[in-house]
Amino acid sequence: MINPNNYSIRIYSRHFFLIAIITFLSGCNGLLLSDRQKVVKASHEAVCNEKDFNAMRPYLSKNSLPILDISTSITNLSQLFLGNALSDRIAIECHSAGQQFVDEIKVSDVRYIVRTKNSSVEGIVETVVIFESGNWKISLLGR
């Protein structure tokens, strides 16, 4: 004879098990990401942690570094006139922007487009990632 109490325990344990798996998978988002997506995520986290775009330097391709240097110079000038407005804006964007990876598009073996959706930006953000010197790097030039 089947004890009704054991049956309800089995149902609850199955639900608990399913919830535990879903929680584990969502918490292990970094484990499920491709190497290209990990670079985009690490770059985003570095900028958010440092409140400075210069923090993304290790994740950029060699051809992208002059663009970062120019934009950093312009940013430094604006900081003189606006104070900490830029770092405040970065903090607000990072706080409200949850980065979700939509997909990645293979252009070639050494070039991908990683597509993300941020809660603070309408639409999809596309980031070009290239394979350079044995590592995946973000290309601001798109090549």
Protein Blocks (a to p, Z undefined) as FASTA:
>chain_A
ZZfklmmmmmmmmmmmmmmmmmmmmmmmmmmpcfklmmmmmmmmmmmmnopaklmmmmpc
fklmmmmmmmmmmmmmmmmmnommlmmmmmmmmmmmccddfbdcdfblmbccdddddfkb
gcjdddddddeehiacddfkoZZ
